[in-house]
Amino acid sequence: MEITLTLSLLVVALIAFIFEWLPVDITAICVTIVLMVLGLVTPEEGIAGFGNSATITVMAMFILSAGITRTGVVQVARDLLTKWGGNNLTQQIVVMGIIVGPISGFINNTAVVAIFLPIIEDWCKRQRISVSKLLMPLSFVTILGGMITLIGTSTNILASGVSKKLGYGEFSIFQFTQLGILTFIIGLIYLAFIAPKLIPNRKGLTDEFIGQDYDIKEYFSELIITPRSSLVGQTLNRSEIQRKFDLDVLEILQNGVRFSQPLGDKVLGIGDILVVRSSKDDLLKIREERGLSLLPDVQFKADEIESILTSEEEKIGEVLILSNSRLIGTTLKDLRFRQRYNATVLAIRRGAELLRGRLGRIPLRFGDLLLVQGPKQSFIGLQTTRELLVLEQQNVESLRTDKALIAVLITVGVIGVAAFDLLPILVTALIGVVLMIITGCLKPGEIYGAVRWDVIFLLAGLIPLGTAMDKSGATELLANFIVGLGGNLSGYWILTFFFVATSLLTEILSNNASVVLMIPIAVQVANSLNLNPLAFMFAVTFAASNSFMTPIGYQTNTMVYGPGGYKFLDFMRVGGPLNLLMAIVTPLLIVWLYGLQPVN
């Protein structure tokens, strides 16, 4: 009975993850609640994920990564890219990989991509190449680099925790570094020599007016206030036309004089001309309801739009919605985005798809790229929020560069003490967090924004599911089924089966979910066939992070999806062969390095 309930819940959870009925972290918590209600786990086991060593270690590593980035340590990479990058795309990818890959082995890879996105965009602008040629390789090298050490990604730390729970002990920091370096080199060779031929130019050169990539001129119009208009004598704020309609007023012309943002308190009069961004439907609605006239013969050119949107005080830029953003799932209208950030969203890019109409009613997603216009001071405010990433290089003055050496020494100490088994990585990481705050590398309030709470809740929600599968016998049942299917296969082919199965599962679920579900089954199969459990755990761990085929299988892929202007199938075209290459090479390397025979 318990096996049936557990497997049924597992199937429902998989469907919920795939169709995204709820965010994955909320789905995981819901699964935990159902497990407790059904009695498949005790309440203590249900909340054990929040106190699990893997969960706490991941949380601490997020904070340590923030200390490194906040002190500007990684900014030196900008100079190295400029110095060594050259003009050849293959050379540029190799240099980027050599710099970014090792960093990803010690700093959370989503943080690395957040740092390097503006750097790569600026580099592409100066090199006059499309950013789409380098952003996908950036994501892929951080994924590959994250497998060099235990702390490179939360998946590795979680796999180590699962290994400990199964009785095989935690992984050491450099336990699979040799394998990680070899797969990284092989992957980088593919990205440097083959991928450039497969990656299309999806975005124009970044030194052109940025609005041209969004083709926003079709949504620009001029409205004139007539004597019968209800707007006469009112301010924009009091009229609320920007809240009630899909409309943004970008400029006001009064008696030939142009007024730009902020415009909310400007009193409107007869004959004033409003330069607006709006859909055709809303233009017609506001014309009828508010007594405005549409100037039909006005057709804006790109340079005219640029002059409207940019000036000494105004600018236009791109802003990426990050994974821990509270904006996800809400609309611009509900957020009162204009009032909150003193900036106007002109368009939204979701991969290759451009959204320009009804912007206020579109639920925002992780990875959406917003084309934003507003005062330059507003962009400084946007840079400081932890929920959005402005795709321009951060001013060095805003970083605590005087603390950079301290942050590096703290991180090296955390890694070194754990590497020599003087203290567990959980303890050294927590000590590192405290030292980051005491030394001023991080302010106390910054540690909460540094943590990816969606990942923490996902881990805490998934761990009880693994417990339920083990207690109910579902893990053993699935393992016996796999043994029955592949009983005549060699150890290598069974290892490859688990690598491929985990890799595919990662594309539709998440890397963390794949590890929790697949490692216990893989270990059970290995023991049944008298094979090396460690080899199977490594195969599942590496496969869980080999997510290259879709923009949604891994967080870093989603982060570059919009900025690169990619289509969904671009990841299949470039990442599919890389996934296949890793599926062939990694099991072979595991057999070579660790063997398939159990170690006594």
DRENDOTI-922803 format. One record per residue (C-alpha): residue in one letter; x, y, z. Coordinates in steps of 0.05 Angstrom, whole numbers, plus 5000, padded with zeros to 4 digits. Each point is the difference from the previous one (the first is absolute). Layout:
residu/u/v/w
a/X/Y/Z
...
END
This chain:
residu/u/v/w
m/5000/5000/5000
e/5055/5049/5019
i/5038/4984/4936
t/4939/5014/4958
l/4986/5066/5036
t/5073/5022/4994
l/5006/4983/4926
s/4932/5033/4986
l/5023/5063/5035
l/5066/4997/4962
v/4963/4998/4934
v/4955/5058/5020
a/5061/5040/5022
l/5036/4986/4934
i/4939/5024/4961
a/4995/5062/5043
f/5074/5015/4989
i/4995/4990/4925
f/4937/5043/4989
e/5021/5052/5052
w/4933/5003/5034
l/5037/5035/5056
p/5073/5023/5008
v/5045/4940/5011
d/5017/5019/5072
i/4927/5007/5019
t/4985/4933/4966
a/5055/4967/5041
i/4971/5028/5065
c/4931/4976/4980
v/5027/4930/4988
t/5030/5001/5070
i/4934/5022/5031
v/4963/4943/4964
l/5052/4950/5023
m/4989/5021/5072
v/4924/5000/4993
l/5001/4929/4971
g/5047/4976/5054
l/5055/4981/4951
v/5049/5041/5041
t/4996/5025/5071
p/4995/5076/5013
e/5072/4998/5024
e/5022/4967/4935
g/4957/5048/4960
i/5036/5062/5026
a/5068/4966/5004
g/5019/5030/4932
f/5004/5070/5031
g/5052/4976/5049
n/5037/4953/4952
s/5074/5013/4995
a/4996/5006/4924
t/4946/5054/5004
i/5038/5041/5051
t/5066/4992/4962
v/4967/5024/4935
m/4971/5060/5037
a/5069/5018/5028
m/5033/4993/4932
f/4950/5049/4970
i/5022/5050/5052
l/5074/4988/4989
s/4989/5009/4925
a/4966/5067/5015
g/5061/5021/5041
i/5046/4986/4942
t/4957/5036/4949
r/4984/5060/5045
t/5074/5014/5010
g/5014/5001/4925
v/5048/4942/4998
v/4973/4974/4934
q/5004/5068/4967
v/5073/4987/4983
a/4974/4951/4947
r/4978/5059/4958
d/5072/5021/4989
l/5022/4929/4986
l/4945/4991/4947
t/5021/5065/4966
k/5074/4982/5003
w/4996/4927/4976
g/4934/4995/4963
g/5024/5022/4931
n/4953/5005/4940
n/4990/4926/4985
l/4936/4969/5027
t/5034/4933/5017
q/5054/5036/5039
q/4949/5043/5035
i/4961/4939/5024
v/5063/4965/5023
v/5023/5061/5039
m/4931/5009/5030
g/4998/4926/5019
i/5069/5002/5032
i/4981/5060/5042
v/4927/4984/5016
g/5004/4924/5008
p/5047/4998/5061
i/4962/5057/5033
s/4936/4959/4993
g/5033/4944/5038
f/5001/5043/5063
i/4944/5050/4991
n/4927/4983/4986
n/4993/4999/4924
t/4936/5042/4999
a/5039/5055/5036
v/5057/4992/4950
v/4953/5010/4941
a/4968/5060/5033
i/5069/5032/5006
f/5024/4982/4930
l/4937/5016/4961
p/5014/5076/5000
i/5074/4987/4989
i/4988/4956/4939
e/4948/5049/4972
d/5050/5057/5006
w/5055/4957/4970
c/4956/4981/4941
k/4983/5073/4989
r/5073/5019/4994
q/5016/4939/4957
r/4939/5013/4956
i/4972/4929/5004
s/4931/4976/5018
v/4992/4983/5074
s/4963/4937/4981
k/5066/4970/4977
l/5029/5003/5070
l/4943/4998/5051
m/4981/4927/4989
p/5074/4978/5006
l/5003/5043/5063
s/4943/4961/5031
f/5028/4933/4978
v/5071/5012/5026
t/4973/5020/5068
i/4960/4935/5002
l/5062/4960/4982
g/5044/5040/5047
g/4951/4989/5058
m/5017/4926/4998
i/5074/5011/5016
t/4988/5002/5075
l/4948/4980/5050
i/4980/5072/5014
g/4992/5022/4927
t/4925/4987/5000
s/4945/4983/5049
t/4989/4934/4963
n/5069/4974/5021
i/4989/5019/5072
l/4931/4967/5000
a/5029/4937/4968
s/5052/4998/5055
g/4945/5004/5052
v/4962/4943/4967
s/5064/4959/4999
k/5009/5011/5075
k/4927/4980/5013
l/5010/4936/4961
g/5060/4983/5044
y/5057/5015/4952
g/5024/5065/5033
e/5003/5070/4972
f/5041/5018/4939
s/5064/5038/5012
i/5008/5067/4966
f/5047/4974/4946
q/4975/4928/4997
f/4978/5004/4927
t/5044/5058/4978
q/5040/4957/4953
l/4937/4978/4965
g/4973/5071/5000
i/5062/5029/4968
l/5000/4947/4945
t/4927/5010/4983
f/5010/5076/5002
i/5057/4997/4950
i/4962/4955/4953
g/4938/5044/5005
l/5041/5064/4988
i/5032/4970/4938
y/4930/4986/4973
l/4976/5071/5017
a/5061/5033/4969
f/5006/4961/4935
i/4930/4972/4984
a/4949/5043/5035
p/5018/5065/4963
k/4976/4967/4936
l/4934/4982/5032
i/4982/5063/5039
p/4961/5050/4958
n/5004/5076/5004
r/4936/5014/5038
k/5014/5072/5022
g/5028/5059/4963
l/5065/5034/5017
t/4995/5032/5068
d/5029/5067/4979
e/4936/5015/4961
f/4941/5033/5033
i/4975/4947/5048
g/4927/5012/4982
q/5012/4974/4929
d/5005/4929/5028
y/4930/5009/5028
d/4970/5034/4938
i/4962/5047/5046
k/4987/5056/4949
e/4934/4967/4980
y/4975/5013/5070
f/5019/5074/5003
s/4946/5052/4984
e/4982/5073/5014
l/4935/5022/5033
i/4976/5072/5002
i/4955/5026/5056
t/4938/5032/4971
p/4955/5053/5033
r/4949/4947/5018
s/5051/4954/5033
s/4991/4981/5072
l/5075/5006/5010
v/5000/5075/4994
g/5024/5030/5066
q/5019/4932/5029
t/5067/4968/5015
l/5018/4932/4973
n/4998/4971/5070
r/4930/5026/5014
s/4974/4978/4932
e/5025/4928/5012
i/5001/4988/4925
q/5066/4962/5007
r/4968/4952/5050
k/4933/4990/4966
f/5027/4990/4929
d/5059/4963/4970
l/5035/5066/4989
d/5064/5035/5021
v/5011/5075/4990
l/5073/5009/4983
e/5001/5073/4982
i/4955/5062/5000
l/5005/5057/4949
q/4971/5066/5026
n/5005/5060/4953
g/5059/4968/4964
v/5038/4986/5065
r/5016/4927/5015
f/4993/4972/5070
s/5026/4931/5019
q/4996/4958/5063
p/4977/5009/5054
l/4933/5022/4972
g/4950/4977/5053
d/4988/5070/5029
k/4999/5038/4933
v/4935/5037/4990
l/4970/4986/4932
g/4969/5052/4955
i/4964/5009/4933
g/5046/4986/4942
d/5051/4961/5040
i/5029/4941/4962
l/5014/4935/5036
v/5052/4953/4972
v/4976/4931/5022
r/5015/4926/4996
s/4935/4962/4993
s/4963/4945/4963
k/4953/5021/4944
d/4939/4976/5038
d/5015/5042/5061
l/5015/5061/4957
l/4930/4995/4971
k/4970/4990/5070
i/5035/5060/5031
r/4984/5043/4940
e/4926/4988/5009
e/4997/5001/5076
r/5046/5059/5014
g/4988/5044/4939
l/5068/4995/4968
s/5019/5003/4927
l/5049/4952/4968
l/5050/5029/4952
p/4994/4947/4946
d/5057/5020/4954
v/5054/4996/5053
q/5050/4945/4986
f/5060/5000/5046
k/5069/4981/4975
a/5051/4965/5044
d/5043/5062/5011
e/4937/5040/5020
i/4980/4947/5051
e/5071/4999/5026
s/5000/5075/5011
i/4933/4995/5037
l/5023/4944/5045
t/5071/5023/5015
s/5030/5067/5021
e/5049/5026/5051
e/4951/4980/5055
e/4964/4942/4967
k/5023/4932/4976
i/4975/4933/4975
g/5025/4932/5020
e/4984/4926/5010
v/4982/4970/5067
l/4997/4925/5014
i/4952/4969/5051
l/5040/4955/5046
s/4977/4933/5028
n/4989/5025/5071
s/4961/5062/4978
r/4934/5017/5032
l/4978/5026/4932
i/4991/4929/4973
g/4926/4983/4991
t/4976/5073/5007
t/4985/5052/4947
l/5030/5069/4990
k/4933/5030/5016
d/4993/4963/5066
l/5071/5018/5018
r/4991/5074/4982
f/5068/4991/4967
r/5003/5072/4975
q/4987/5029/5069
r/5045/4950/5036
y/5061/5007/4956
n/4986/5068/4966
a/5010/4966/4933
t/4957/4977/4942
v/4999/4930/4968
l/4997/5008/4925
a/5003/4926/4980
i/5013/4931/5027
r/5044/4947/4967
r/4987/4928/5017
g/5052/4961/4962
a/4989/5018/4926
e/4929/5022/5014
l/4987/5075/5006
l/4942/5025/5042
r/4981/5072/4987
g/4925/5006/5009
r/4959/4994/5064
l/5065/5001/5041
g/4965/5018/5064
r/4959/4936/5000
i/5055/4949/4983
p/5022/4956/5059
l/5075/5006/5006
r/5046/4939/4999
f/5071/4984/5022
g/5046/5017/4942
d/4955/5054/4969
l/5040/5058/4972
l/4968/5068/5009
l/5017/5059/4955
v/4997/5057/5050
q/5003/5076/4991
g/5007/5052/5054
p/5046/5049/5036
k/5072/4978/5008
q/4992/5003/5075
s/4946/4948/4995
f/5049/4950/4969
i/5046/5009/5060
g/4941/4980/5043
l/4985/4940/4955
q/5073/4978/5007
t/4993/4996/5075
t/4938/4956/5001
r/5012/4925/5010
e/4941/4981/4956
l/5024/5031/4934
l/5064/5000/4961
v/5017/5061/4958
l/5039/4977/4939
e/5054/5051/5005
q/5065/4996/5039
q/4994/5020/5072
n/5039/5061/5022
v/5063/4978/5037
e/4987/5057/5050
s/4938/4962/5024
l/5041/4938/5017
r/5040/4990/5064
t/5065/4989/4962
d/5042/5015/5063
k/4971/4935/5029
a/5015/4957/4940
l/5063/4967/5028
i/4965/4986/5066
a/4942/4966/4963
v/5048/4957/4960
l/5039/4979/5062
i/4935/4982/5036
t/4977/4957/4942
v/5068/4967/4992
g/5000/4985/5075
v/4930/4969/4996
i/5022/4955/4943
g/5069/4984/5028
v/4977/4980/5070
a/4945/4955/4970
a/5047/4970/4948
f/5048/4976/5055
d/4942/4971/5039
l/5015/5045/5060
l/4926/5019/5003
p/4938/4981/4959
i/4983/5047/4943
l/4935/5018/5036
v/5039/5028/5059
t/5053/5036/4959
a/4947/5031/4955
l/4962/5027/5060
i/5064/5027/5030
g/5014/5034/4933
v/4931/5033/5001
v/5013/5030/5069
l/5069/5024/4979
m/4971/5033/4937
i/4955/5041/5045
i/5050/5016/5055
t/5052/5024/4949
g/4950/5043/4962
c/5001/4961/4935
l/4925/4994/5008
k/4950/5040/5041
p/4954/4959/5045
g/4938/5018/4960
e/5032/4977/4935
i/5005/4927/5021
y/4925/4989/4993
g/4998/5027/4929
a/5061/4958/4982
v/4964/4934/5014
r/4960/4967/4944
w/4941/4984/5043
d/4965/4964/4943
v/5058/4950/4998
i/5000/4992/5076
f/4925/4985/5002
l/5007/4953/4941
l/5054/4961/5036
a/4962/4999/5065
g/4938/4975/4964
l/5034/4946/4959
i/5040/4967/5056
p/4938/4971/5035
l/4978/4971/4933
g/5065/4960/4997
t/4987/4978/5072
a/4929/4976/4982
m/5025/4961/4939
d/5052/4965/5043
k/4953/4984/5058
s/4943/4975/4956
g/5045/4956/4957
a/4985/5039/4936
t/5075/5010/4988
e/5014/4926/5005
l/4940/4984/4955
l/5024/5047/4945
a/5072/4975/5007
n/4978/4927/4993
f/4959/5020/4938
i/5062/5032/4968
v/5043/4939/5018
g/4948/4955/4967
l/5002/5042/4937
g/5075/5006/4995
g/5023/4936/5033
n/5037/4978/4936
l/5035/5068/4990
s/5071/5014/5021
g/5015/5047/5058
y/5021/5056/4952
w/4934/4999/4963
i/4959/5000/5064
l/5043/5059/5023
t/4986/5035/4934
f/4925/4985/5007
f/4999/5037/5067
f/5039/5058/4970
v/4952/5007/4942
a/4938/4990/5043
t/5022/5052/5051
s/5020/5049/4946
l/4932/4995/4967
l/4965/5006/5068
t/5039/5063/5015
e/4975/5033/4937
i/4927/4993/5022
l/5008/5005/5076
s/5061/5030/5033
n/5070/4978/5014
n/4987/4996/5075
a/4937/4958/4992
s/5036/4952/4953
v/5055/4988/5051
v/4952/4986/5057
l/4959/4951/4959
m/5055/4965/4960
i/5059/4990/5047
p/4964/4952/5048
i/4975/4959/4941
a/5068/5000/4967
v/5034/4977/5064
q/4948/4945/5010
v/5013/4975/4929
a/5076/5003/5010
n/4995/4959/5063
s/4953/4949/4968
l/5050/4990/4943
n/5062/5003/5045
l/5025/5064/4967
n/5034/5062/5028
p/4946/5045/5032
l/5046/5060/4998
a/5006/4995/4924
f/4924/5001/4994
m/4993/5059/5048
f/5050/5040/4959
a/4965/4982/4935
v/4933/5025/5027
t/5032/5063/5030
f/5035/5020/4936
a/4940/4983/4957
a/4955/5043/5044
s/5042/5061/4983
n/5008/4982/4926
s/4940/5041/4980
f/5014/5032/4933
m/4940/4983/4956
t/4947/5049/5025
p/5000/5071/5028
i/4959/4977/5060
g/5039/4939/5023
y/5053/5041/5036
q/4997/5069/5032
t/5059/5029/4961
n/4969/4979/4934
t/4937/5039/5018
m/5042/5061/5019
v/5031/5005/4931
y/4937/4981/4962
g/4972/5070/4994
p/5065/5041/4997
g/5024/4955/4943
g/4934/5004/4963
y/5002/4924/4991
k/4944/4956/4975
f/4983/4938/5040
l/5028/4953/4947
d/5067/5037/5000
f/5016/4964/5065
m/4981/4933/4969
r/5044/5015/4939
v/5062/5019/5041
g/4988/4965/5066
g/4973/4934/4972
p/5067/4978/4970
l/5035/5022/5064
n/4953/4958/5042
l/5013/4941/4955
l/5075/5010/5004
m/4998/5002/5076
a/4955/4938/5002
i/5054/4962/4961
v/5062/5029/5032
t/4981/5007/5074
p/4983/4926/5014
l/5064/4979/4965
l/5041/5048/5043
i/4964/4976/5063
v/5017/4927/4983
w/5072/5020/4986
l/5010/5043/5062
y/4959/4963/5053
g/4986/4931/4971
l/4936/4960/5002
q/5021/4951/5053
p/4979/5017/5071
v/5056/5026/5045
n/5007/4963/5065
END
